[in-house]
């Protein structure tokens, strides 16, 4: 059985879409997971620390 170009394109588009949706769901779960809140809050506040200023 030979694979035609159209079949290969269909496979890439179909499973690429499912891969993209799955990876997006994984990223959203990671970002909104309750135990990660402290880490993201610390990262957001770290840019406001007093020591992080340009040299005079």
mmCIF entry with sequence, helices, sheets and N, C-alpha, C, O atoms, coordinates in Angstrom:
data_MODEL
# 
_entry.id   MODEL 
# 
_entity.id                         1 
_entity.type                       polymer 
_entity.pdbx_number_of_molecules   1 
# 
_entity_poly.entity_id                      1 
_entity_poly.type                           'polypeptide(L)' 
_entity_poly.nstd_linkage                   no 
_entity_poly.nstd_monomer                   no 
_entity_poly.pdbx_seq_one_letter_code       
;(UNK)(UNK)(UNK)(UNK)(UNK)(UNK)(UNK)(UNK)(UNK)(UNK)(UNK)(UNK)(UNK)(UNK)(UNK)(UNK)
(UNK)(UNK)(UNK)(UNK)(UNK)(UNK)(UNK)(UNK)(UNK)(UNK)(UNK)(UNK)(UNK)(UNK)(UNK)(UNK)
(UNK)(UNK)(UNK)(UNK)(UNK)(UNK)(UNK)(UNK)(UNK)(UNK)(UNK)(UNK)(UNK)(UNK)(UNK)(UNK)
(UNK)(UNK)(UNK)(UNK)(UNK)(UNK)(UNK)(UNK)
;
_entity_poly.pdbx_seq_one_letter_code_can   XXXXXXXXXXXXXXXXXXXXXXXXXXXXXXXXXXXXXXXXXXXXXXXXXXXXXXXX 
_entity_poly.pdbx_strand_id                 A 
# 
loop_
_entity_poly_seq.entity_id 
_entity_poly_seq.num 
_entity_poly_seq.mon_id 
_entity_poly_seq.hetero 
1 1  UNK n 
1 2  UNK n 
1 3  UNK n 
1 4  UNK n 
1 5  UNK n 
1 6  UNK n 
1 7  UNK n 
1 8  UNK n 
1 9  UNK n 
1 10 UNK n 
1 11 UNK n 
1 12 UNK n 
1 13 UNK n 
1 14 UNK n 
1 15 UNK n 
1 16 UNK n 
1 17 UNK n 
1 18 UNK n 
1 19 UNK n 
1 20 UNK n 
1 21 UNK n 
1 22 UNK n 
1 23 UNK n 
1 24 UNK n 
1 25 UNK n 
1 26 UNK n 
1 27 UNK n 
1 28 UNK n 
1 29 UNK n 
1 30 UNK n 
1 31 UNK n 
1 32 UNK n 
1 33 UNK n 
1 34 UNK n 
1 35 UNK n 
1 36 UNK n 
1 37 UNK n 
1 38 UNK n 
1 39 UNK n 
1 40 UNK n 
1 41 UNK n 
1 42 UNK n 
1 43 UNK n 
1 44 UNK n 
1 45 UNK n 
1 46 UNK n 
1 47 UNK n 
1 48 UNK n 
1 49 UNK n 
1 50 UNK n 
1 51 UNK n 
1 52 UNK n 
1 53 UNK n 
1 54 UNK n 
1 55 UNK n 
1 56 UNK n 
# 
_struct_asym.id          A 
_struct_asym.entity_id   1 
# 
loop_
_struct_conf.conf_type_id 
_struct_conf.id 
_struct_conf.pdbx_PDB_helix_id 
_struct_conf.beg_label_comp_id 
_struct_conf.beg_label_asym_id 
_struct_conf.beg_label_seq_id 
_struct_conf.pdbx_beg_PDB_ins_code 
_struct_conf.end_label_comp_id 
_struct_conf.end_label_asym_id 
_struct_conf.end_label_seq_id 
_struct_conf.pdbx_end_PDB_ins_code 
_struct_conf.beg_auth_comp_id 
_struct_conf.beg_auth_asym_id 
_struct_conf.beg_auth_seq_id 
_struct_conf.end_auth_comp_id 
_struct_conf.end_auth_asym_id 
_struct_conf.end_auth_seq_id 
_struct_conf.pdbx_PDB_helix_class 
_struct_conf.details 
_struct_conf.pdbx_PDB_helix_length 
HELX_P HELX_P1 AA1 UNK A 5  ? UNK A 32 ? UNK A 5  UNK A 32 1 ? 28 
HELX_P HELX_P2 AA2 UNK A 34 ? UNK A 36 ? UNK A 34 UNK A 36 5 ? 3  
HELX_P HELX_P3 AA3 UNK A 37 ? UNK A 46 ? UNK A 37 UNK A 46 1 ? 10 
# 
_struct_conf_type.id          HELX_P 
_struct_conf_type.criteria    ? 
_struct_conf_type.reference   ? 
# 
loop_
_atom_site.group_PDB 
_atom_site.id 
_atom_site.type_symbol 
_atom_site.label_atom_id 
_atom_site.label_alt_id 
_atom_site.label_comp_id 
_atom_site.label_asym_id 
_atom_site.label_entity_id 
_atom_site.label_seq_id 
_atom_site.pdbx_PDB_ins_code 
_atom_site.Cartn_x 
_atom_site.Cartn_y 
_atom_site.Cartn_z 
_atom_site.occupancy 
_atom_site.B_iso_or_equiv 
_atom_site.pdbx_formal_charge 
_atom_site.auth_seq_id 
_atom_site.auth_comp_id 
_atom_site.auth_asym_id 
_atom_site.auth_atom_id 
_atom_site.pdbx_PDB_model_num 
ATOM 1   N N  . UNK A 1 1  ? 0.837  -1.177 0.000  1.00 0.00 ? 1  UNK A N  1 
ATOM 2   C CA . UNK A 1 1  ? 0.000  0.000  0.000  1.00 0.00 ? 1  UNK A CA 1 
ATOM 3   C C  . UNK A 1 1  ? 0.879  1.237  0.000  1.00 0.00 ? 1  UNK A C  1 
ATOM 4   O O  . UNK A 1 1  ? 1.765  1.381  0.842  1.00 0.00 ? 1  UNK A O  1 
ATOM 5   N N  . UNK A 1 2  ? 0.636  2.105  -0.925 1.00 0.00 ? 2  UNK A N  1 
ATOM 6   C CA . UNK A 1 2  ? 1.393  3.351  -0.986 1.00 0.00 ? 2  UNK A CA 1 
ATOM 7   C C  . UNK A 1 2  ? 0.548  4.483  -0.405 1.00 0.00 ? 2  UNK A C  1 
ATOM 8   O O  . UNK A 1 2  ? -0.677 4.497  -0.519 1.00 0.00 ? 2  UNK A O  1 
ATOM 9   N N  . UNK A 1 3  ? 1.229  5.407  0.203  1.00 0.00 ? 3  UNK A N  1 
ATOM 10  C CA . UNK A 1 3  ? 0.560  6.555  0.805  1.00 0.00 ? 3  UNK A CA 1 
ATOM 11  C C  . UNK A 1 3  ? 0.651  7.708  -0.175 1.00 0.00 ? 3  UNK A C  1 
ATOM 12  O O  . UNK A 1 3  ? 1.736  8.091  -0.610 1.00 0.00 ? 3  UNK A O  1 
ATOM 13  N N  . UNK A 1 4  ? -0.503 8.252  -0.513 1.00 0.00 ? 4  UNK A N  1 
ATOM 14  C CA . UNK A 1 4  ? -0.506 9.387  -1.432 1.00 0.00 ? 4  UNK A CA 1 
ATOM 15  C C  . UNK A 1 4  ? -0.290 10.684 -0.652 1.00 0.00 ? 4  UNK A C  1 
ATOM 16  O O  . UNK A 1 4  ? -0.374 10.721 0.576  1.00 0.00 ? 4  UNK A O  1 
ATOM 17  N N  . UNK A 1 5  ? -0.020 11.705 -1.384 1.00 0.00 ? 5  UNK A N  1 
ATOM 18  C CA . UNK A 1 5  ? 0.207  13.016 -0.774 1.00 0.00 ? 5  UNK A CA 1 
ATOM 19  C C  . UNK A 1 5  ? -1.045 13.493 -0.052 1.00 0.00 ? 5  UNK A C  1 
ATOM 20  O O  . UNK A 1 5  ? -0.958 14.029 1.053  1.00 0.00 ? 5  UNK A O  1 
ATOM 21  N N  . UNK A 1 6  ? -2.206 13.303 -0.668 1.00 0.00 ? 6  UNK A N  1 
ATOM 22  C CA . UNK A 1 6  ? -3.457 13.750 -0.055 1.00 0.00 ? 6  UNK A CA 1 
ATOM 23  C C  . UNK A 1 6  ? -3.729 13.024 1.255  1.00 0.00 ? 6  UNK A C  1 
ATOM 24  O O  . UNK A 1 6  ? -4.207 13.635 2.210  1.00 0.00 ? 6  UNK A O  1 
ATOM 25  N N  . UNK A 1 7  ? -3.432 11.733 1.315  1.00 0.00 ? 7  UNK A N  1 
ATOM 26  C CA . UNK A 1 7  ? -3.617 10.984 2.551  1.00 0.00 ? 7  UNK A CA 1 
ATOM 27  C C  . UNK A 1 7  ? -2.667 11.467 3.641  1.00 0.00 ? 7  UNK A C  1 
ATOM 28  O O  . UNK A 1 7  ? -3.053 11.578 4.805  1.00 0.00 ? 7  UNK A O  1 
ATOM 29  N N  . UNK A 1 8  ? -1.456 11.745 3.268  1.00 0.00 ? 8  UNK A N  1 
ATOM 30  C CA . UNK A 1 8  ? -0.471 12.240 4.227  1.00 0.00 ? 8  UNK A CA 1 
ATOM 31  C C  . UNK A 1 8  ? -0.869 13.613 4.764  1.00 0.00 ? 8  UNK A C  1 
ATOM 32  O O  . UNK A 1 8  ? -0.721 13.881 5.957  1.00 0.00 ? 8  UNK A O  1 
ATOM 33  N N  . UNK A 1 9  ? -1.371 14.482 3.889  1.00 0.00 ? 9  UNK A N  1 
ATOM 34  C CA . UNK A 1 9  ? -1.823 15.802 4.315  1.00 0.00 ? 9  UNK A CA 1 
ATOM 35  C C  . UNK A 1 9  ? -3.022 15.667 5.244  1.00 0.00 ? 9  UNK A C  1 
ATOM 36  O O  . UNK A 1 9  ? -3.084 16.353 6.264  1.00 0.00 ? 9  UNK A O  1 
ATOM 37  N N  . UNK A 1 10 ? -3.970 14.806 4.920  1.00 0.00 ? 10 UNK A N  1 
ATOM 38  C CA . UNK A 1 10 ? -5.139 14.589 5.776  1.00 0.00 ? 10 UNK A CA 1 
ATOM 39  C C  . UNK A 1 10 ? -4.703 14.094 7.155  1.00 0.00 ? 10 UNK A C  1 
ATOM 40  O O  . UNK A 1 10 ? -5.203 14.573 8.173  1.00 0.00 ? 10 UNK A O  1 
ATOM 41  N N  . UNK A 1 11 ? -3.778 13.142 7.189  1.00 0.00 ? 11 UNK A N  1 
ATOM 42  C CA . UNK A 1 11 ? -3.285 12.610 8.458  1.00 0.00 ? 11 UNK A CA 1 
ATOM 43  C C  . UNK A 1 11 ? -2.613 13.704 9.279  1.00 0.00 ? 11 UNK A C  1 
ATOM 44  O O  . UNK A 1 11 ? -2.865 13.823 10.478 1.00 0.00 ? 11 UNK A O  1 
ATOM 45  N N  . UNK A 1 12 ? -1.770 14.494 8.652  1.00 0.00 ? 12 UNK A N  1 
ATOM 46  C CA . UNK A 1 12 ? -1.048 15.549 9.363  1.00 0.00 ? 12 UNK A CA 1 
ATOM 47  C C  . UNK A 1 12 ? -2.005 16.612 9.894  1.00 0.00 ? 12 UNK A C  1 
ATOM 48  O O  . UNK A 1 12 ? -1.850 17.077 11.024 1.00 0.00 ? 12 UNK A O  1 
ATOM 49  N N  . UNK A 1 13 ? -2.980 16.994 9.097  1.00 0.00 ? 13 UNK A N  1 
ATOM 50  C CA . UNK A 1 13 ? -3.926 18.014 9.550  1.00 0.00 ? 13 UNK A CA 1 
ATOM 51  C C  . UNK A 1 13 ? -4.817 17.503 10.669 1.00 0.00 ? 13 UNK A C  1 
ATOM 52  O O  . UNK A 1 13 ? -5.058 18.213 11.645 1.00 0.00 ? 13 UNK A O  1 
ATOM 53  N N  . UNK A 1 14 ? -5.303 16.289 10.538 1.00 0.00 ? 14 UNK A N  1 
ATOM 54  C CA . UNK A 1 14 ? -6.219 15.737 11.529 1.00 0.00 ? 14 UNK A CA 1 
ATOM 55  C C  . UNK A 1 14 ? -5.529 15.509 12.866 1.00 0.00 ? 14 UNK A C  1 
ATOM 56  O O  . UNK A 1 14 ? -5.994 16.003 13.893 1.00 0.00 ? 14 UNK A O  1 
ATOM 57  N N  . UNK A 1 15 ? -4.442 14.780 12.867 1.00 0.00 ? 15 UNK A N  1 
ATOM 58  C CA . UNK A 1 15 ? -3.782 14.465 14.123 1.00 0.00 ? 15 UNK A CA 1 
ATOM 59  C C  . UNK A 1 15 ? -2.969 15.636 14.650 1.00 0.00 ? 15 UNK A C  1 
ATOM 60  O O  . UNK A 1 15 ? -2.711 15.710 15.851 1.00 0.00 ? 15 UNK A O  1 
ATOM 61  N N  . UNK A 1 16 ? -2.564 16.538 13.792 1.00 0.00 ? 16 UNK A N  1 
ATOM 62  C CA . UNK A 1 16 ? -1.932 17.766 14.246 1.00 0.00 ? 16 UNK A CA 1 
ATOM 63  C C  . UNK A 1 16 ? -2.908 18.627 15.025 1.00 0.00 ? 16 UNK A C  1 
ATOM 64  O O  . UNK A 1 16 ? -2.540 19.256 16.017 1.00 0.00 ? 16 UNK A O  1 
ATOM 65  N N  . UNK A 1 17 ? -4.159 18.653 14.568 1.00 0.00 ? 17 UNK A N  1 
ATOM 66  C CA . UNK A 1 17 ? -5.195 19.394 15.282 1.00 0.00 ? 17 UNK A CA 1 
ATOM 67  C C  . UNK A 1 17 ? -5.436 18.787 16.654 1.00 0.00 ? 17 UNK A C  1 
ATOM 68  O O  . UNK A 1 17 ? -5.508 19.515 17.644 1.00 0.00 ? 17 UNK A O  1 
ATOM 69  N N  . UNK A 1 18 ? -5.563 17.463 16.733 1.00 0.00 ? 18 UNK A N  1 
ATOM 70  C CA . UNK A 1 18 ? -5.768 16.803 18.014 1.00 0.00 ? 18 UNK A CA 1 
ATOM 71  C C  . UNK A 1 18 ? -4.571 17.016 18.944 1.00 0.00 ? 18 UNK A C  1 
ATOM 72  O O  . UNK A 1 18 ? -4.749 17.210 20.146 1.00 0.00 ? 18 UNK A O  1 
ATOM 73  N N  . UNK A 1 19 ? -3.372 16.982 18.401 1.00 0.00 ? 19 UNK A N  1 
ATOM 74  C CA . UNK A 1 19 ? -2.164 17.223 19.187 1.00 0.00 ? 19 UNK A CA 1 
ATOM 75  C C  . UNK A 1 19 ? -2.180 18.645 19.743 1.00 0.00 ? 19 UNK A C  1 
ATOM 76  O O  . UNK A 1 19 ? -1.873 18.857 20.916 1.00 0.00 ? 19 UNK A O  1 
ATOM 77  N N  . UNK A 1 20 ? -2.535 19.615 18.909 1.00 0.00 ? 20 UNK A N  1 
ATOM 78  C CA . UNK A 1 20 ? -2.586 21.009 19.340 1.00 0.00 ? 20 UNK A CA 1 
ATOM 79  C C  . UNK A 1 20 ? -3.628 21.209 20.433 1.00 0.00 ? 20 UNK A C  1 
ATOM 80  O O  . UNK A 1 20 ? -3.368 21.912 21.410 1.00 0.00 ? 20 UNK A O  1 
ATOM 81  N N  . UNK A 1 21 ? -4.794 20.608 20.285 1.00 0.00 ? 21 UNK A N  1 
ATOM 82  C CA . UNK A 1 21 ? -5.846 20.729 21.293 1.00 0.00 ? 21 UNK A CA 1 
ATOM 83  C C  . UNK A 1 21 ? -5.395 20.086 22.601 1.00 0.00 ? 21 UNK A C  1 
ATOM 84  O O  . UNK A 1 21 ? -5.615 20.652 23.671 1.00 0.00 ? 21 UNK A O  1 
ATOM 85  N N  . UNK A 1 22 ? -4.773 18.922 22.531 1.00 0.00 ? 22 UNK A N  1 
ATOM 86  C CA . UNK A 1 22 ? -4.312 18.234 23.742 1.00 0.00 ? 22 UNK A CA 1 
ATOM 87  C C  . UNK A 1 22 ? -3.230 19.036 24.446 1.00 0.00 ? 22 UNK A C  1 
ATOM 88  O O  . UNK A 1 22 ? -3.263 19.161 25.670 1.00 0.00 ? 22 UNK A O  1 
ATOM 89  N N  . UNK A 1 23 ? -2.280 19.579 23.709 1.00 0.00 ? 23 UNK A N  1 
ATOM 90  C CA . UNK A 1 23 ? -1.226 20.370 24.337 1.00 0.00 ? 23 UNK A CA 1 
ATOM 91  C C  . UNK A 1 23 ? -1.784 21.654 24.949 1.00 0.00 ? 23 UNK A C  1 
ATOM 92  O O  . UNK A 1 23 ? -1.324 22.083 26.007 1.00 0.00 ? 23 UNK A O  1 
ATOM 93  N N  . UNK A 1 24 ? -2.763 22.264 24.300 1.00 0.00 ? 24 UNK A N  1 
ATOM 94  C CA . UNK A 1 24 ? -3.391 23.465 24.857 1.00 0.00 ? 24 UNK A CA 1 
ATOM 95  C C  . UNK A 1 24 ? -4.106 23.134 26.160 1.00 0.00 ? 24 UNK A C  1 
ATOM 96  O O  . UNK A 1 24 ? -4.028 23.900 27.121 1.00 0.00 ? 24 UNK A O  1 
ATOM 97  N N  . UNK A 1 25 ? -4.799 22.010 26.201 1.00 0.00 ? 25 UNK A N  1 
ATOM 98  C CA . UNK A 1 25 ? -5.494 21.599 27.423 1.00 0.00 ? 25 UNK A CA 1 
ATOM 99  C C  . UNK A 1 25 ? -4.499 21.329 28.543 1.00 0.00 ? 25 UNK A C  1 
ATOM 100 O O  . UNK A 1 25 ? -4.757 21.688 29.691 1.00 0.00 ? 25 UNK A O  1 
ATOM 101 N N  . UNK A 1 26 ? -3.375 20.708 28.233 1.00 0.00 ? 26 UNK A N  1 
ATOM 102 C CA . UNK A 1 26 ? -2.356 20.423 29.246 1.00 0.00 ? 26 UNK A CA 1 
ATOM 103 C C  . UNK A 1 26 ? -1.780 21.723 29.806 1.00 0.00 ? 26 UNK A C  1 
ATOM 104 O O  . UNK A 1 26 ? -1.594 21.849 31.017 1.00 0.00 ? 26 UNK A O  1 
ATOM 105 N N  . UNK A 1 27 ? -1.502 22.679 28.940 1.00 0.00 ? 27 UNK A N  1 
ATOM 106 C CA . UNK A 1 27 ? -0.960 23.967 29.393 1.00 0.00 ? 27 UNK A CA 1 
ATOM 107 C C  . UNK A 1 27 ? -1.982 24.696 30.263 1.00 0.00 ? 27 UNK A C  1 
ATOM 108 O O  . UNK A 1 27 ? -1.622 25.260 31.297 1.00 0.00 ? 27 UNK A O  1 
ATOM 109 N N  . UNK A 1 28 ? -3.243 24.690 29.860 1.00 0.00 ? 28 UNK A N  1 
ATOM 110 C CA . UNK A 1 28 ? -4.270 25.352 30.668 1.00 0.00 ? 28 UNK A CA 1 
ATOM 111 C C  . UNK A 1 28 ? -4.434 24.690 32.020 1.00 0.00 ? 28 UNK A C  1 
ATOM 112 O O  . UNK A 1 28 ? -4.612 25.376 33.026 1.00 0.00 ? 28 UNK A O  1 
ATOM 113 N N  . UNK A 1 29 ? -4.377 23.367 32.061 1.00 0.00 ? 29 UNK A N  1 
ATOM 114 C CA . UNK A 1 29 ? -4.463 22.669 33.340 1.00 0.00 ? 29 UNK A CA 1 
ATOM 115 C C  . UNK A 1 29 ? -3.286 23.033 34.240 1.00 0.00 ? 29 UNK A C  1 
ATOM 116 O O  . UNK A 1 29 ? -3.463 23.242 35.440 1.00 0.00 ? 29 UNK A O  1 
ATOM 117 N N  . UNK A 1 30 ? -2.090 23.110 33.667 1.00 0.00 ? 30 UNK A N  1 
ATOM 118 C CA . UNK A 1 30 ? -0.911 23.473 34.449 1.00 0.00 ? 30 UNK A CA 1 
ATOM 119 C C  . UNK A 1 30 ? -1.032 24.887 35.001 1.00 0.00 ? 30 UNK A C  1 
ATOM 120 O O  . UNK A 1 30 ? -0.722 25.132 36.166 1.00 0.00 ? 30 UNK A O  1 
ATOM 121 N N  . UNK A 1 31 ? -1.479 25.804 34.173 1.00 0.00 ? 31 UNK A N  1 
ATOM 122 C CA . UNK A 1 31 ? -1.556 27.205 34.582 1.00 0.00 ? 31 UNK A CA 1 
ATOM 123 C C  . UNK A 1 31 ? -2.609 27.411 35.664 1.00 0.00 ? 31 UNK A C  1 
ATOM 124 O O  . UNK A 1 31 ? -2.379 28.167 36.608 1.00 0.00 ? 31 UNK A O  1 
ATOM 125 N N  . UNK A 1 32 ? -3.744 26.762 35.546 1.00 0.00 ? 32 UNK A N  1 
ATOM 126 C CA . UNK A 1 32 ? -4.836 26.988 36.491 1.00 0.00 ? 32 UNK A CA 1 
ATOM 127 C C  . UNK A 1 32 ? -4.889 25.968 37.623 1.00 0.00 ? 32 UNK A C  1 
ATOM 128 O O  . UNK A 1 32 ? -5.849 25.960 38.394 1.00 0.00 ? 32 UNK A O  1 
ATOM 129 N N  . UNK A 1 33 ? -3.877 25.106 37.740 1.00 0.00 ? 33 UNK A N  1 
ATOM 130 C CA . UNK A 1 33 ? -3.844 24.144 38.840 1.00 0.00 ? 33 UNK A CA 1 
ATOM 131 C C  . UNK A 1 33 ? -3.614 24.907 40.144 1.00 0.00 ? 33 UNK A C  1 
ATOM 132 O O  . UNK A 1 33 ? -2.701 25.729 40.214 1.00 0.00 ? 33 UNK A O  1 
ATOM 133 N N  . UNK A 1 34 ? -4.415 24.657 41.171 1.00 0.00 ? 34 UNK A N  1 
ATOM 134 C CA . UNK A 1 34 ? -4.336 25.454 42.403 1.00 0.00 ? 34 UNK A CA 1 
ATOM 135 C C  . UNK A 1 34 ? -2.958 25.451 43.075 1.00 0.00 ? 34 UNK A C  1 
ATOM 136 O O  . UNK A 1 34 ? -2.563 26.470 43.643 1.00 0.00 ? 34 UNK A O  1 
ATOM 137 N N  . UNK A 1 35 ? -2.233 24.360 43.029 1.00 0.00 ? 35 UNK A N  1 
ATOM 138 C CA . UNK A 1 35 ? -0.940 24.316 43.718 1.00 0.00 ? 35 UNK A CA 1 
ATOM 139 C C  . UNK A 1 35 ? 0.137  25.138 43.006 1.00 0.00 ? 35 UNK A C  1 
ATOM 140 O O  . UNK A 1 35 ? 1.186  25.396 43.596 1.00 0.00 ? 35 UNK A O  1 
ATOM 141 N N  . UNK A 1 36 ? -0.084 25.549 41.779 1.00 0.00 ? 36 UNK A N  1 
ATOM 142 C CA . UNK A 1 36 ? 0.886  26.368 41.051 1.00 0.00 ? 36 UNK A CA 1 
ATOM 143 C C  . UNK A 1 36 ? 0.690  27.856 41.301 1.00 0.00 ? 36 UNK A C  1 
ATOM 144 O O  . UNK A 1 36 ? 1.498  28.668 40.851 1.00 0.00 ? 36 UNK A O  1 
ATOM 145 N N  . UNK A 1 37 ? -0.357 28.222 42.002 1.00 0.00 ? 37 UNK A N  1 
ATOM 146 C CA . UNK A 1 37 ? -0.659 29.637 42.216 1.00 0.00 ? 37 UNK A CA 1 
ATOM 147 C C  . UNK A 1 37 ? 0.467  30.350 42.961 1.00 0.00 ? 37 UNK A C  1 
ATOM 148 O O  . UNK A 1 37 ? 0.837  31.467 42.600 1.00 0.00 ? 37 UNK A O  1 
ATOM 149 N N  . UNK A 1 38 ? 1.008  29.722 43.985 1.00 0.00 ? 38 UNK A N  1 
ATOM 150 C CA . UNK A 1 38 ? 2.068  30.349 44.775 1.00 0.00 ? 38 UNK A CA 1 
ATOM 151 C C  . UNK A 1 38 ? 3.287  30.639 43.895 1.00 0.00 ? 38 UNK A C  1 
ATOM 152 O O  . UNK A 1 38 ? 3.899  31.700 44.017 1.00 0.00 ? 38 UNK A O  1 
ATOM 153 N N  . UNK A 1 39 ? 3.633  29.723 43.031 1.00 0.00 ? 39 UNK A N  1 
ATOM 154 C CA . UNK A 1 39 ? 4.790  29.914 42.145 1.00 0.00 ? 39 UNK A CA 1 
ATOM 155 C C  . UNK A 1 39 ? 4.559  31.076 41.178 1.00 0.00 ? 39 UNK A C  1 
ATOM 156 O O  . UNK A 1 39 ? 5.460  31.885 40.961 1.00 0.00 ? 39 UNK A O  1 
ATOM 157 N N  . UNK A 1 40 ? 3.376  31.164 40.602 1.00 0.00 ? 40 UNK A N  1 
ATOM 158 C CA . UNK A 1 40 ? 3.084  32.243 39.661 1.00 0.00 ? 40 UNK A CA 1 
ATOM 159 C C  . UNK A 1 40 ? 2.968  33.587 40.372 1.00 0.00 ? 40 UNK A C  1 
ATOM 160 O O  . UNK A 1 40 ? 3.378  34.611 39.826 1.00 0.00 ? 40 UNK A O  1 
ATOM 161 N N  . UNK A 1 41 ? 2.416  33.593 41.581 1.00 0.00 ? 41 UNK A N  1 
ATOM 162 C CA . UNK A 1 41 ? 2.359  34.839 42.350 1.00 0.00 ? 41 UNK A CA 1 
ATOM 163 C C  . UNK A 1 41 ? 3.755  35.325 42.705 1.00 0.00 ? 41 UNK A C  1 
ATOM 164 O O  . UNK A 1 41 ? 4.027  36.524 42.641 1.00 0.00 ? 41 UNK A O  1 
ATOM 165 N N  . UNK A 1 42 ? 4.640  34.415 43.077 1.00 0.00 ? 42 UNK A N  1 
ATOM 166 C CA . UNK A 1 42 ? 6.019  34.780 43.397 1.00 0.00 ? 42 UNK A CA 1 
ATOM 167 C C  . UNK A 1 42 ? 6.728  35.334 42.162 1.00 0.00 ? 42 UNK A C  1 
ATOM 168 O O  . UNK A 1 42 ? 7.473  36.309 42.257 1.00 0.00 ? 42 UNK A O  1 
ATOM 169 N N  . UNK A 1 43 ? 6.498  34.719 41.014 1.00 0.00 ? 43 UNK A N  1 
ATOM 170 C CA . UNK A 1 43 ? 7.128  35.192 39.780 1.00 0.00 ? 43 UNK A CA 1 
ATOM 171 C C  . UNK A 1 43 ? 6.596  36.569 39.391 1.00 0.00 ? 43 UNK A C  1 
ATOM 172 O O  . UNK A 1 43 ? 7.352  37.409 38.903 1.00 0.00 ? 43 UNK A O  1 
ATOM 173 N N  . UNK A 1 44 ? 5.313  36.803 39.603 1.00 0.00 ? 44 UNK A N  1 
ATOM 174 C CA . UNK A 1 44 ? 4.734  38.107 39.274 1.00 0.00 ? 44 UNK A CA 1 
ATOM 175 C C  . UNK A 1 44 ? 5.255  39.189 40.205 1.00 0.00 ? 44 UNK A C  1 
ATOM 176 O O  . UNK A 1 44 ? 5.469  40.323 39.777 1.00 0.00 ? 44 UNK A O  1 
ATOM 177 N N  . UNK A 1 45 ? 5.461  38.853 41.470 1.00 0.00 ? 45 UNK A N  1 
ATOM 178 C CA . UNK A 1 45 ? 5.938  39.850 42.429 1.00 0.00 ? 45 UNK A CA 1 
ATOM 179 C C  . UNK A 1 45 ? 7.445  40.064 42.336 1.00 0.00 ? 45 UNK A C  1 
ATOM 180 O O  . UNK A 1 45 ? 7.943  41.091 42.798 1.00 0.00 ? 45 UNK A O  1 
ATOM 181 N N  . UNK A 1 46 ? 8.170  39.140 41.762 1.00 0.00 ? 46 UNK A N  1 
ATOM 182 C CA . UNK A 1 46 ? 9.630  39.249 41.733 1.00 0.00 ? 46 UNK A CA 1 
ATOM 183 C C  . UNK A 1 46 ? 10.113 40.424 40.893 1.00 0.00 ? 46 UNK A C  1 
ATOM 184 O O  . UNK A 1 46 ? 11.209 40.936 41.120 1.00 0.00 ? 46 UNK A O  1 
ATOM 185 N N  . UNK A 1 47 ? 9.319  40.854 39.935 1.00 0.00 ? 47 UNK A N  1 
ATOM 186 C CA . UNK A 1 47 ? 9.755  41.995 39.127 1.00 0.00 ? 47 UNK A CA 1 
ATOM 187 C C  . UNK A 1 47 ? 9.562  43.303 39.862 1.00 0.00 ? 47 UNK A C  1 
ATOM 188 O O  . UNK A 1 47 ? 10.028 44.347 39.405 1.00 0.00 ? 47 UNK A O  1 
ATOM 189 N N  . UNK A 1 48 ? 8.877  43.262 41.002 1.00 0.00 ? 48 UNK A N  1 
ATOM 190 C CA . UNK A 1 48 ? 8.626  44.473 41.780 1.00 0.00 ? 48 UNK A CA 1 
ATOM 191 C C  . UNK A 1 48 ? 9.529  44.598 42.994 1.00 0.00 ? 48 UNK A C  1 
ATOM 192 O O  . UNK A 1 48 ? 9.352  45.521 43.790 1.00 0.00 ? 48 UNK A O  1 
ATOM 193 N N  . UNK A 1 49 ? 10.479 43.710 43.159 1.00 0.00 ? 49 UNK A N  1 
ATOM 194 C CA . UNK A 1 49 ? 11.372 43.755 44.307 1.00 0.00 ? 49 UNK A CA 1 
ATOM 195 C C  . UNK A 1 49 ? 12.242 45.010 44.269 1.00 0.00 ? 49 UNK A C  1 
ATOM 196 O O  . UNK A 1 49 ? 12.562 45.520 43.195 1.00 0.00 ? 49 UNK A O  1 
ATOM 197 N N  . UNK A 1 50 ? 12.621 45.500 45.446 1.00 0.00 ? 50 UNK A N  1 
ATOM 198 C CA . UNK A 1 50 ? 13.406 46.730 45.536 1.00 0.00 ? 50 UNK A CA 1 
ATOM 199 C C  . UNK A 1 50 ? 14.819 46.552 44.993 1.00 0.00 ? 50 UNK A C  1 
ATOM 200 O O  . UNK A 1 50 ? 15.409 47.504 44.482 1.00 0.00 ? 50 UNK A O  1 
ATOM 201 N N  . UNK A 1 51 ? 15.367 45.347 45.096 1.00 0.00 ? 51 UNK A N  1 
ATOM 202 C CA . UNK A 1 51 ? 16.732 45.119 44.652 1.00 0.00 ? 51 UNK A CA 1 
ATOM 203 C C  . UNK A 1 51 ? 16.861 45.069 43.132 1.00 0.00 ? 51 UNK A C  1 
ATOM 204 O O  . UNK A 1 51 ? 17.972 45.108 42.603 1.00 0.00 ? 51 UNK A O  1 
ATOM 205 N N  . UNK A 1 52 ? 15.767 44.985 42.446 1.00 0.00 ? 52 UNK A N  1 
ATOM 206 C CA . UNK A 1 52 ? 15.803 44.829 41.008 1.00 0.00 ? 52 UNK A CA 1 
ATOM 207 C C  . UNK A 1 52 ? 15.633 46.197 40.325 1.00 0.00 ? 52 UNK A C  1 
ATOM 208 O O  . UNK A 1 52 ? 14.607 46.488 39.709 1.00 0.00 ? 52 UNK A O  1 
ATOM 209 N N  . UNK A 1 53 ? 16.691 47.028 40.464 1.00 0.00 ? 53 UNK A N  1 
ATOM 210 C CA . UNK A 1 53 ? 16.674 48.350 39.867 1.00 0.00 ? 53 UNK A CA 1 
ATOM 211 C C  . UNK A 1 53 ? 17.930 48.543 39.033 1.00 0.00 ? 53 UNK A C  1 
ATOM 212 O O  . UNK A 1 53 ? 18.942 47.887 39.280 1.00 0.00 ? 53 UNK A O  1 
ATOM 213 N N  . UNK A 1 54 ? 17.880 49.426 38.060 1.00 0.00 ? 54 UNK A N  1 
ATOM 214 C CA . UNK A 1 54 ? 19.101 49.713 37.303 1.00 0.00 ? 54 UNK A CA 1 
ATOM 215 C C  . UNK A 1 54 ? 20.120 50.442 38.164 1.00 0.00 ? 54 UNK A C  1 
ATOM 216 O O  . UNK A 1 54 ? 19.756 51.137 39.112 1.00 0.00 ? 54 UNK A O  1 
ATOM 217 N N  . UNK A 1 55 ? 21.366 50.288 37.842 1.00 0.00 ? 55 UNK A N  1 
ATOM 218 C CA . UNK A 1 55 ? 22.428 50.969 38.594 1.00 0.00 ? 55 UNK A CA 1 
ATOM 219 C C  . UNK A 1 55 ? 22.355 52.473 38.328 1.00 0.00 ? 55 UNK A C  1 
ATOM 220 O O  . UNK A 1 55 ? 22.095 52.889 37.199 1.00 0.00 ? 55 UNK A O  1 
ATOM 221 N N  . UNK A 1 56 ? 22.583 53.294 39.366 1.00 0.00 ? 56 UNK A N  1 
ATOM 222 C CA . UNK A 1 56 ? 22.534 54.768 39.177 1.00 0.00 ? 56 UNK A CA 1 
ATOM 223 C C  . UNK A 1 56 ? 23.720 55.286 38.415 1.00 0.00 ? 56 UNK A C  1 
ATOM 224 O O  . UNK A 1 56 ? 23.823 56.490 38.178 1.00 0.00 ? 56 UNK A O  1 
# 
